């Protein structure tokens, strides 16, 4: 499960930021994850709970924001949210939309820190 290695990488980022903030306690870490990132939200949540055990961040919460797939329609010239990743076509004109602008995210968006 590659989600465990992702969870461990997130905890490394948490550790680095805590050190940068002078040993502050990190209460929560906020991630943005898109469906095209290849990450399963539930697996990452479980892996994060496992990875944080017996660490200084055992109480750190993982908050996940799911980012929709958005693509640019070449006909309408408008970014549109895709209803299904199996059918990436404009919901208005049904044209295939090869230019995906969102939905691949796997990023730390924010951290809640207590001094």
C-alpha positions as CSV (number, residue, x, y, z in Angstrom):
1,X,0.0,0.0,0.0
2,X,1.7,3.2,-1.2
3,X,-0.6,5.2,1.1
4,X,1.6,4.3,4.0
5,X,4.7,5.8,2.4
6,X,2.6,8.9,1.6
7,X,1.4,9.1,5.2
8,X,5.0,8.8,6.4
9,X,6.1,11.6,4.0
10,X,3.3,13.8,5.4
11,X,4.5,13.2,8.9
12,X,8.0,14.2,7.8
13,X,6.6,17.5,6.5
14,X,4.8,17.9,9.8
15,X,8.0,17.3,11.7
16,X,10.0,19.8,9.6
17,X,7.3,22.5,10.0
18,X,7.1,21.9,13.8
19,X,10.9,22.3,14.0
20,X,10.7,25.5,11.9
21,X,8.1,26.8,14.3
22,X,10.3,26.3,17.3
23,X,8.9,22.9,18.4
24,X,5.2,23.9,18.0
25,X,2.6,21.2,18.3
26,X,0.8,20.3,15.1
27,X,-2.8,19.7,15.8
28,X,-3.9,18.9,12.2
29,X,-2.6,18.7,8.7
30,X,-4.9,19.5,5.8
31,X,-4.4,17.7,2.5
32,X,-5.9,18.3,-0.9
33,X,-6.4,15.1,-2.9
34,X,-7.8,14.7,-6.4
35,X,-9.3,11.5,-7.8
36,X,-6.5,11.3,-10.4
37,X,-3.8,11.3,-7.8
38,X,-3.9,7.6,-7.4
39,X,-4.5,7.9,-3.7
40,X,-7.4,6.2,-1.9
41,X,-8.7,8.5,0.8
42,X,-9.8,5.8,3.2
43,X,-6.5,3.9,2.8
44,X,-4.5,7.1,3.4
45,X,-6.6,7.9,6.5
46,X,-5.9,4.4,7.9
47,X,-2.2,4.6,7.0
48,X,-1.9,8.0,8.6
49,X,-3.4,6.7,11.9
50,X,-0.9,3.8,11.8
51,X,2.1,6.0,10.9
52,X,1.5,8.5,13.7
53,X,1.3,5.9,16.5
54,X,4.1,6.3,19.1
55,X,5.2,9.6,17.5
56,X,5.0,13.2,18.9
57,X,2.1,13.6,16.4
58,X,0.0,10.8,17.8
59,X,-2.9,13.3,18.3
60,X,-2.4,15.1,14.9
61,X,-5.6,14.9,12.8
62,X,-5.7,14.4,9.1
63,X,-8.2,16.6,7.3
64,X,-8.7,15.7,3.6
65,X,-10.3,18.0,1.0
66,X,-11.3,16.1,-2.1
67,X,-10.6,18.1,-5.2
68,X,-12.9,17.4,-8.2
69,X,-11.6,16.8,-11.7
70,X,-11.8,20.0,-13.7
71,X,-10.9,20.3,-17.4
72,X,-10.9,22.9,-20.1
73,X,-13.5,22.3,-22.9
74,X,-11.8,23.1,-26.2
75,X,-15.2,24.0,-27.8
76,X,-16.8,26.1,-25.0
77,X,-13.4,27.5,-23.9
78,X,-14.6,27.1,-20.3
79,X,-13.3,25.0,-17.4
80,X,-15.9,22.5,-16.3
81,X,-16.1,20.0,-13.5
82,X,-16.1,16.4,-14.9
83,X,-19.0,14.2,-13.6
84,X,-17.0,11.0,-14.1
85,X,-13.3,10.2,-14.5
86,X,-14.3,7.5,-16.9
87,X,-16.0,10.0,-19.2
88,X,-14.0,13.2,-19.3
89,X,-16.2,15.2,-21.6
90,X,-17.9,18.6,-21.4
91,X,-21.2,18.3,-19.5
92,X,-22.6,21.0,-21.8
93,X,-21.5,20.0,-25.4
94,X,-20.2,16.5,-24.7
95,X,-16.8,17.2,-26.3
96,X,-13.8,15.3,-24.9
97,X,-11.7,17.5,-22.7
98,X,-8.0,16.4,-22.8
99,X,-6.7,19.5,-20.9
100,X,-7.2,18.6,-17.2
101,X,-6.6,21.6,-14.9
102,X,-7.5,20.0,-11.5
103,X,-7.9,16.6,-10.0
104,X,-4.3,15.3,-9.8
105,X,-3.6,17.1,-6.5
106,X,-1.8,15.5,-3.6
107,X,-0.6,18.4,-1.5
108,X,-0.4,19.7,2.0
109,X,-2.6,22.7,2.0
110,X,-2.4,23.8,5.6
111,X,-1.4,22.9,9.1
112,X,-3.1,23.8,12.4
113,X,-0.3,24.6,14.9
114,X,-0.4,25.4,18.6
115,X,2.6,27.0,20.3
